[in-house]
Amino acid sequence: MKYPHLISFIVACNLVLAQDITFSASKRLVEPAMNGEIKPENTVEIKSSLVTPMNGKKTYTWTINGSSQPGKGWELVKGTTLNGEKIKISFNKLGNYSIGLTIVAVSGEDENEVSGEIEDFISVRSVFPELAALYAQKPKPDYVKLVEKSSEYVVKPKFADDPTPNLFLAKGFLGVVKTGNPEARFETAMEDCISAFAAAKELDKNGVIVDDEHQRFLDELQQYLFNENIAVFYDSDPKNNPEGYDILVEYIDYYTQTSSAPVCASLFQGYFKYLKKDTKGSNQLWTTELQKLNAFIDLDEKTAYGSKYKDELGNEIILSNVDLNVLKLGAMKISELMKTRDNENPKEACKLLSIVEPFLIDDTEFATFYSKSFDSCQEKKD
């Protein structure tokens, strides 16, 4: 059985389980070797170990993308064979590479065999210097040219599995949005930006987006979505401000496509259902999604872009500042709605607030709201 990639938005090199074999790699993102010149950034060492020990003499047979024949985008580093507990390989072709291993143990007349394969275990990508130079251009980038050049790369079959051209395309479109380009072809630049980023997110198997240069852009994109639209219109409703409400709905949807924790928008999405008189749908969504949020585990590790958590699936993610702000505004809005709906009985609202409170424990605005409007739910937690 083949196992799909199990980790989203995580710095690689962790152990990954495939049946009875674990694989670990010195890195999961690799640059291709150029002109046969092999450097450390082009090579990766992959180790294996058995979950359950096997007695006897062992033989190892490795495959890369289902093949044991070098030359199909990869080469063995000198001194390495495909018949050891670990291998060291270099890559000269862009793409995602699956890793497979069969171990046979012979003890007397007994022979045991285990196999495992991990799809998309290694990503070989280009840094696209032309696009990087356009984005870094001084005094300001030529965003139109960046869109045009990135679009050319996106459609090339050679880069079909590489998220980076789509990331630069998203950067170009966001720049066009923020500089206010009036050309008709950029009327949907914001939507195009989100589509390009969503495509990159889908293609990203081994953490390209968590590279600092791209993570900075993601932070910029999320801040724009939140500050310029969600925070401005979060109190809108279809009766009193239908235009603002439509913008809120649209930009919450945009936000969910950029976030590694779209669950943070679930309260808003339930609110939209509620306003459409779909009370059953809203309550079901709130219940289901809050259960997911309640399963998050704080890894007690902060980054420049947010704090690390394990989500309900066990994936290591970063909860960004925007994630927490979206969660906060949704929680404040829905808890007030619940209390009004329940004739000022805060019981159901407090159930919701008790789940989100640990994520917002350092947020002054939320702490004030929680204390003044709900007396911190002191009598309702049980």
PAVOBA-311460 format. One line per 8 residues: number of its first residue (from 0); their letters; for each residue y, x, z of N, C-alpha, C. Coordinates in steps of 0.1 Angstrom, whole numbers. Layout:
REM residues N
NUM = A = Y X Z Y X Z Y X Z; ... .
//
This chain:
REM residues 382
0 = MKYPHLIS = -12 8 0 0 0 0 12 9 0; 22 5 -8 35 12 -8 45 5 2; 52 13 9 62 8 18 76 10 13; 84 0 12 98 1 8 106 10 18; 117 15 14 125 23 23 129 14 35; 128 20 47 129 13 59 142 14 66; 151 23 61 163 26 69 175 24 60; 185 17 66 197 13 58 209 20 65 .
8 = FIVACNLV = 217 27 57 229 33 62 226 43 74; 217 52 73 213 60 83 212 75 78; 217 84 86 216 98 83 201 101 83; 196 107 72 182 109 70 176 120 79; 164 123 77 156 134 83 147 128 95; 147 115 97 139 109 107 125 108 102; 116 105 112 102 103 109 101 89 103; 92 88 92 90 75 86 75 73 86 .
16 = LAQDITFS = 70 62 90 56 59 91 50 53 78; 39 58 73 32 52 62 17 51 66; 13 40 70 0 38 75 -3 47 86; -13 56 85 -17 65 95 -10 79 94; 0 81 85 6 93 83 21 92 86; 27 102 92 42 102 93 47 113 84; 59 110 78 65 120 70 79 123 77; 83 135 76 97 139 80 102 149 70 .
24 = ASKRLVEP = 115 148 68 121 157 57 133 164 63; 135 176 58 147 184 63 160 177 58; 159 170 48 171 161 43 165 151 34; 173 140 32 169 129 23 178 128 11; 189 135 12 199 135 1 199 149 -5; 197 151 -18 195 164 -24 204 165 -36; 210 176 -39 217 178 -52 207 185 -62; 208 182 -74 199 188 -84 202 203 -87 .
32 = AMNGEIKP = 192 210 -89 193 225 -93 199 225 -107; 208 235 -109 215 237 -122 211 250 -128; 207 249 -141 203 262 -148 192 270 -141; 183 262 -135 172 269 -128 175 277 -116; 188 276 -111 192 283 -99 190 274 -87; 180 278 -79 176 270 -67 184 275 -55; 191 266 -48 198 268 -36 193 259 -25; 198 262 -13 193 253 -2 196 238 -4 .
40 = ENTVEIKS = 208 235 -10 211 221 -12 202 214 -22; 195 222 -30 186 216 -40 171 215 -35; 168 220 -23 154 220 -18 153 211 -6; 141 206 -4 138 198 8 124 202 12; 122 203 25 109 205 31 104 192 37; 92 188 33 86 176 38 73 179 46; 72 174 58 61 176 67 53 163 69; 41 165 72 32 154 75 25 156 88 .
48 = SLVTPMNG = 22 145 94 13 145 106 5 132 107; -6 133 114 -15 121 115 -11 114 128; -10 101 127 -8 92 139 -20 93 148; -32 92 142 -44 93 149 -52 106 145; -55 115 154 -61 127 150 -74 125 143; -77 134 133 -90 133 126 -97 146 128; -110 145 131 -118 157 133 -123 163 120; -125 176 119 -131 182 108 -121 190 100 .
56 = KKTYTWTI = -126 196 89 -117 204 80 -110 195 71; -97 197 70 -88 187 63 -84 193 49; -83 185 39 -77 189 27 -65 179 24; -55 184 18 -43 176 16 -40 176 1; -36 164 -4 -32 163 -18 -19 155 -18; -8 161 -22 5 155 -22 8 150 -37; 16 140 -38 21 135 -51 36 132 -49; 43 135 -60 57 131 -61 59 121 -72 .
64 = NGSSQPGK = 64 109 -69 65 99 -79 51 96 -85; 41 97 -77 27 94 -82 21 105 -90; 27 116 -91 22 127 -99 20 140 -91; 10 147 -94 8 161 -88 11 172 -98; 18 168 -109 22 178 -119 37 181 -118; 41 193 -114 55 196 -114 61 196 -128; 74 195 -128 80 195 -141 86 182 -145; 83 171 -137 88 158 -139 100 155 -130 .
72 = GWELVKGT = 110 164 -131 122 163 -122 121 171 -110; 110 178 -107 108 185 -95 99 197 -97; 101 207 -88 93 219 -89 89 224 -75; 77 230 -73 74 236 -61 82 249 -58; 87 250 -46 93 263 -43 82 274 -41; 86 286 -46 76 297 -45 69 298 -32; 56 299 -32 49 300 -20 43 287 -14; 47 276 -21 43 263 -17 32 258 -26 .
80 = TLNGEKIK = 22 251 -20 12 243 -29 13 229 -25; 6 221 -32 5 206 -29 -7 203 -20; -12 213 -14 -25 212 -6 -23 216 9; -11 215 14 -9 219 28 -3 208 36; -2 210 49 4 200 58 19 197 54; 25 207 48 39 205 44 41 211 30; 52 206 24 55 212 11 70 214 10; 74 223 1 88 225 -1 91 225 -16 .
88 = ISFNKLGN = 100 216 -20 102 213 -34 117 213 -37; 120 216 -50 133 215 -55 134 205 -66; 146 200 -69 147 189 -79 158 193 -89; 155 189 -102 164 192 -112 168 180 -120; 164 168 -115 167 156 -123 172 145 -112; 183 138 -116 188 127 -107 178 116 -106; 178 109 -94 170 98 -92 164 97 -78; 156 87 -76 149 85 -63 134 89 -65 .
96 = YSIGLTIV = 129 96 -55 116 101 -55 107 96 -44; 95 91 -48 85 86 -38 76 98 -34; 72 98 -22 63 108 -17 50 102 -12; 39 108 -17 25 103 -14 17 115 -9; 7 111 0 -2 121 5 -15 115 9; -26 122 5 -40 118 9 -46 129 17; -51 126 28 -58 136 37 -72 132 38; -81 142 36 -95 140 37 -100 150 48 .
104 = AVSGEDEN = -107 144 58 -113 153 69 -128 152 68; -134 164 67 -149 165 67 -154 171 79; -163 164 86 -169 170 98 -184 167 97; -192 178 94 -206 176 92 -209 167 80; -216 156 82 -218 147 71 -208 136 70; -199 136 80 -189 125 80 -176 129 72; -171 120 65 -159 122 57 -150 110 59; -138 113 63 -127 103 65 -115 106 56 .
112 = EVSGEIED = -109 95 52 -98 97 43 -87 87 47; -74 92 47 -63 83 49 -52 87 39; -44 77 35 -34 79 25 -21 72 29; -10 77 24 3 70 26 12 73 15; 21 64 13 32 67 3 45 60 7; 56 67 6 69 61 9 77 61 -4; 82 49 -7 90 48 -19 104 53 -16; 111 59 -26 125 63 -25 127 72 -13 .
120 = FISVRSVF = 118 81 -10 120 89 2 131 99 1; 133 104 -12 143 115 -14 152 109 -25; 165 111 -23 175 107 -34 181 120 -39; 181 122 -52 187 134 -58 199 128 -66; 211 133 -62 223 127 -67 233 137 -71; 242 133 -80 253 142 -84 266 139 -75; 274 148 -74 287 146 -66 298 141 -76; 295 141 -89 305 136 -99 319 142 -97 .
128 = PELAALYA = 320 155 -100 333 162 -98 344 156 -105; 342 151 -117 353 145 -125 359 133 -118; 350 125 -113 355 113 -105 361 117 -92; 355 126 -85 361 131 -73 375 137 -75; 377 144 -86 390 150 -89 400 139 -91; 396 129 -99 406 118 -102 410 111 -89; 400 109 -80 403 102 -67 412 110 -58; 411 124 -59 419 133 -51 432 137 -57 .
136 = QKPKPDYV = 435 132 -68 447 136 -76 460 134 -68; 468 144 -69 481 143 -62 493 141 -72; 504 135 -68 507 129 -55 499 116 -52; 494 110 -63 485 98 -60 475 97 -71; 464 91 -69 453 90 -79 458 81 -90; 452 83 -102 454 74 -113 442 64 -113; 445 53 -106 434 44 -103 429 37 -116; 437 35 -125 433 29 -138 423 38 -145 .
144 = KLVEKSSE = 426 51 -146 418 61 -152 405 62 -144; 405 61 -131 393 62 -123 384 50 -126; 390 38 -127 382 27 -131 375 29 -144; 383 34 -154 378 35 -167 366 46 -168; 369 57 -161 359 68 -162 346 64 -154; 348 58 -142 337 53 -134 328 43 -142; 335 34 -149 328 24 -157 319 30 -167; 323 41 -173 315 49 -183 302 54 -176 .
152 = YVVKPKFA = 304 60 -164 292 65 -158 282 54 -153; 288 43 -149 279 32 -143 269 27 -154; 273 27 -166 265 21 -176 255 31 -183; 256 44 -179 247 54 -185 234 53 -178; 223 52 -186 209 51 -180 206 62 -170; 212 74 -173 209 86 -165 213 83 -150; 223 75 -148 228 73 -135 225 59 -129; 215 52 -136 213 38 -132 209 36 -118 .
160 = DDPTPNLF = 203 46 -111 198 45 -98 207 52 -88; 219 57 -92 228 65 -84 239 56 -79; 241 54 -66 252 46 -61 266 52 -63; 267 65 -65 280 71 -65 290 66 -76; 286 65 -88 296 59 -98 301 46 -94; 293 37 -88 298 24 -84 308 26 -72; 305 35 -63 314 38 -52 328 42 -57; 328 51 -67 341 55 -73 348 43 -81 .
168 = LAKGFLGV = 340 35 -87 345 23 -94 352 14 -83; 345 12 -72 351 4 -61 364 10 -56; 364 23 -55 377 30 -51 388 28 -61; 385 29 -73 395 26 -83 400 12 -83; 392 2 -82 396 -12 -82 405 -14 -69; 401 -9 -58 409 -11 -46 422 -5 -47; 423 7 -53 436 13 -56 445 4 -65; 439 -2 -75 446 -11 -84 451 -23 -76 .
176 = VKTGNPEA = 443 -28 -67 447 -40 -59 459 -36 -51; 458 -25 -44 469 -21 -34 482 -16 -41; 481 -11 -53 493 -7 -60 499 -19 -69; 491 -30 -70 497 -42 -76 498 -41 -91; 488 -35 -98 488 -34 -113 488 -48 -119; 498 -51 -127 499 -65 -133 491 -68 -145; 484 -58 -151 476 -60 -163 466 -71 -161; 465 -79 -172 456 -91 -172 441 -87 -169 .
184 = RFETAMED = 437 -75 -174 423 -71 -172 420 -68 -157; 430 -67 -149 428 -64 -134 431 -77 -126; 431 -88 -132 433 -101 -124 422 -103 -113; 410 -98 -116 399 -100 -107 395 -86 -100; 405 -78 -98 403 -64 -93 396 -64 -79; 400 -73 -71 394 -74 -57 380 -78 -58; 377 -88 -66 363 -92 -68 355 -81 -74; 361 -74 -84 353 -63 -91 351 -52 -81 .
192 = CISAFAAA = 360 -49 -72 359 -39 -62 346 -42 -53; 346 -54 -48 335 -58 -40 321 -58 -47; 321 -62 -60 309 -62 -67 304 -48 -69; 313 -39 -72 310 -25 -74 304 -19 -61; 311 -22 -50 306 -17 -37 292 -23 -34; 291 -36 -36 278 -42 -33 267 -36 -41; 270 -32 -54 260 -26 -62 256 -12 -57; 266 -5 -52 263 8 -46 255 7 -34 .
200 = KELDKNGV = 258 -3 -26 251 -5 -13 236 -8 -16; 234 -16 -26 220 -20 -30 212 -7 -35; 219 1 -42 213 13 -48 211 24 -38; 218 24 -27 218 35 -17 206 35 -8; 196 43 -11 184 44 -4 184 53 8; 192 63 7 191 74 17 205 78 23; 215 70 23 227 72 31 238 79 23; 239 77 10 251 83 3 264 77 9 .
208 = IVDDEHQR = 264 65 13 276 58 17 281 64 31; 272 70 39 276 75 51 281 90 50; 281 95 38 289 107 36 303 105 40; 309 114 46 323 112 52 333 107 41; 332 113 29 342 109 19 341 94 15; 329 89 15 326 75 11 328 66 24; 325 71 35 327 63 48 341 61 50; 350 70 47 364 69 48 369 57 39 .
216 = FLDELQQY = 364 57 27 367 46 18 363 33 23; 350 32 28 345 19 33 354 14 45; 359 24 53 368 20 64 381 14 58; 386 21 48 398 16 42 396 2 36; 385 0 29 382 -13 23 381 -24 33; 374 -21 44 372 -32 54 385 -35 61; 393 -24 64 406 -26 70 415 -35 61; 415 -33 48 423 -41 39 418 -55 39 .
224 = LFNENIAV = 405 -57 38 400 -71 39 404 -78 51; 403 -71 62 407 -77 75 422 -79 77; 429 -69 76 443 -69 80 451 -78 70; 448 -77 57 457 -84 47 452 -98 45; 440 -102 49 436 -115 46 429 -123 58; 418 -117 63 411 -124 74 419 -126 86; 426 -116 91 434 -118 103 446 -127 100; 451 -127 88 463 -135 85 459 -150 84 .
232 = FYDSDPKN = 448 -153 79 444 -167 76 433 -172 85; 429 -165 96 417 -169 103 419 -182 110; 431 -186 113 434 -199 120 436 -210 110; 434 -208 97 436 -218 87 425 -228 87; 428 -241 83 417 -251 81 420 -258 68; 410 -265 63 412 -272 49 422 -283 49; 426 -288 61 436 -299 61 450 -294 62; 453 -285 71 467 -281 73 471 -269 64 .
240 = NPEGYDIL = 461 -261 60 465 -249 51 453 -247 42; 451 -256 32 439 -254 24 439 -241 16; 450 -236 12 451 -224 4 447 -212 13; 452 -212 25 449 -201 34 434 -202 38; 429 -214 40 415 -215 43 406 -210 32; 409 -213 20 401 -208 8 401 -193 8; 413 -187 11 413 -172 12 404 -167 23; 405 -173 35 396 -169 46 381 -170 42 .
248 = VEYIDYYT = 377 -181 36 363 -182 32 359 -171 22; 368 -169 12 366 -158 2 365 -145 8; 374 -141 17 374 -128 22 363 -125 33; 359 -135 40 348 -134 49 335 -131 40; 334 -137 29 323 -134 20 324 -120 15; 336 -116 11 337 -102 7 333 -92 18; 338 -95 30 334 -86 41 319 -85 43; 312 -96 42 297 -96 44 291 -87 34 .
256 = QTSSAPVC = 296 -85 22 290 -77 12 293 -62 14; 303 -59 23 306 -45 26 300 -40 39; 296 -49 48 292 -45 61 278 -42 62; 274 -33 71 260 -31 74 256 -40 86; 265 -48 91 262 -58 101 269 -71 97; 265 -77 86 271 -90 82 269 -101 93; 260 -99 102 258 -109 113 271 -111 120; 280 -102 120 292 -103 127 301 -114 121 .
264 = ASLFQGYF = 298 -118 109 306 -129 103 299 -142 104; 288 -143 111 280 -155 111 287 -167 118; 295 -163 128 303 -174 135 313 -180 126; 319 -172 118 329 -178 108 321 -187 98; 310 -182 93 302 -189 83 297 -202 89; 293 -202 102 290 -215 108 301 -224 110; 313 -218 112 326 -226 113 328 -233 100; 326 -226 89 329 -233 75 319 -244 73 .
272 = KYLKKDTK = 307 -243 78 297 -254 77 301 -265 85; 306 -262 97 310 -273 107 321 -281 101; 331 -274 94 342 -282 89 338 -290 77; 327 -287 71 321 -295 60 312 -307 66; 313 -309 79 304 -319 86 290 -316 86; 286 -303 83 272 -299 84 270 -293 98; 270 -302 108 268 -297 121 254 -291 124; 244 -297 118 231 -292 120 230 -278 114 .
280 = GSNQLWTT = 235 -276 102 235 -263 95 243 -253 103; 255 -257 109 263 -247 116 256 -243 129; 250 -253 136 243 -249 149 231 -241 146; 224 -244 136 212 -236 133 216 -221 129; 226 -220 121 231 -207 118 236 -199 130; 244 -205 138 249 -198 150 237 -194 159; 227 -203 161 216 -200 169 208 -188 164; 204 -189 151 196 -179 144 203 -165 144 .
288 = ELQKLNAF = 216 -165 140 223 -152 139 226 -146 153; 229 -154 162 232 -149 176 219 -143 182; 208 -148 179 195 -142 183 194 -128 177; 198 -127 164 197 -113 158 207 -104 166; 219 -108 168 229 -100 175 224 -96 189; 218 -105 195 213 -103 209 202 -92 209; 196 -90 198 185 -80 197 191 -66 194; 203 -65 191 209 -52 188 208 -43 200 .
296 = IDLDEKTA = 206 -30 198 205 -20 209 216 -9 207; 224 -8 217 235 2 217 229 16 219; 231 25 209 226 38 209 235 48 217; 246 43 222 255 50 230 260 63 222; 263 61 210 268 72 201 279 68 193; 290 74 194 302 70 187 305 79 175; 310 73 164 314 81 153 329 78 150; 334 85 140 348 83 137 350 69 131 .
304 = YGSKYKDE = 339 62 127 340 49 121 334 38 129; 330 40 141 324 30 149 312 35 157; 306 26 164 295 29 173 281 27 166; 271 35 170 258 33 164 250 23 172; 243 15 165 234 5 171 221 5 163; 210 0 169 198 -5 161 199 -20 160; 198 -25 147 199 -39 145 185 -46 148; 184 -59 145 172 -66 149 160 -62 141 .
312 = LGNEIILS = 162 -54 130 151 -49 123 147 -35 126; 155 -29 135 152 -15 139 160 -5 131; 168 -10 122 176 -1 114 188 5 122; 191 17 120 202 24 126 215 21 118; 225 15 124 237 11 116 249 15 125; 260 15 118 273 17 124 280 4 125; 284 -1 137 293 -12 138 307 -7 138; 314 -11 127 327 -6 125 337 -14 134 .
320 = NVDLNVLK = 350 -9 134 360 -16 141 363 -30 135; 361 -30 122 363 -43 115 352 -53 119; 340 -47 119 328 -56 123 331 -63 137; 336 -55 146 339 -60 160 351 -70 160; 361 -67 151 372 -76 151 368 -89 144; 360 -89 134 355 -101 128 347 -109 138; 338 -102 145 330 -109 156 339 -115 166; 349 -108 171 358 -112 181 366 -125 177 .
328 = LGAMKISE = 372 -125 165 379 -137 161 370 -149 159; 358 -146 153 349 -157 152 344 -163 165; 342 -154 175 337 -159 188 348 -167 195; 360 -162 194 371 -169 201 373 -183 195; 373 -183 182 375 -196 175 364 -206 178; 351 -202 177 340 -211 178 338 -215 193; 341 -206 202 339 -210 216 349 -221 220; 362 -220 215 371 -230 217 367 -243 211 .
336 = LMKTRDNE = 362 -242 199 357 -254 191 346 -261 199; 337 -253 204 325 -258 212 330 -265 224; 339 -259 231 344 -265 244 351 -278 241; 359 -279 231 365 -292 227 355 -302 223; 346 -298 215 335 -307 210 327 -312 222; 325 -304 232 317 -308 244 325 -314 255; 337 -319 252 346 -326 262 349 -316 273; 353 -304 270 357 -293 279 346 -288 287 .
344 = NPKEACKL = 334 -291 284 322 -285 291 320 -271 284; 321 -260 291 320 -247 285 306 -241 284; 296 -249 287 282 -244 289 278 -237 276; 278 -244 264 273 -239 252 282 -227 247; 295 -229 249 304 -218 245 301 -206 253; 298 -207 266 295 -195 274 282 -188 270; 273 -196 265 261 -190 260 264 -180 248; 273 -185 240 277 -177 228 285 -165 233 .
352 = LSIVEPFL = 295 -167 242 303 -156 247 295 -145 255; 285 -150 262 277 -140 269 269 -130 260; 267 -135 248 260 -126 238 270 -116 232; 282 -121 229 291 -112 222 299 -103 231; 300 -107 244 308 -99 254 304 -85 255; 291 -81 255 288 -66 256 294 -58 244; 295 -64 233 300 -57 221 316 -55 222; 322 -64 230 337 -64 230 342 -61 244 .
360 = IDDTEFAT = 334 -54 251 337 -51 265 350 -43 267; 354 -35 257 366 -27 258 378 -33 250; 376 -45 245 387 -51 237 396 -59 247; 408 -55 248 418 -62 257 420 -76 254; 422 -79 241 425 -93 236 413 -102 240; 401 -97 238 389 -106 241 388 -107 256; 390 -97 263 389 -97 278 399 -108 284; 411 -108 279 421 -117 283 417 -132 280 .
368 = FYSKSFDS = 412 -133 267 408 -147 263 396 -151 272; 386 -143 274 374 -146 281 377 -150 295; 387 -143 301 391 -145 315 399 -158 316; 409 -159 308 419 -171 310 413 -184 305; 406 -184 294 401 -196 288 388 -200 293; 380 -191 298 366 -194 303 363 -189 317; 373 -183 323 370 -178 337 359 -168 336; 358 -161 325 347 -151 322 333 -157 324 .
376 = CQEKKD = 332 -170 323 319 -178 324 312 -174 336; 319 -172 347 312 -167 359 302 -178 364; 305 -190 363 296 -201 369 287 -206 358; 287 -201 346 280 -207 335 269 -198 329; 269 -186 333 259 -177 327 245 -181 329; 242 -187 340 228 -191 343 225 -205 336 .
//
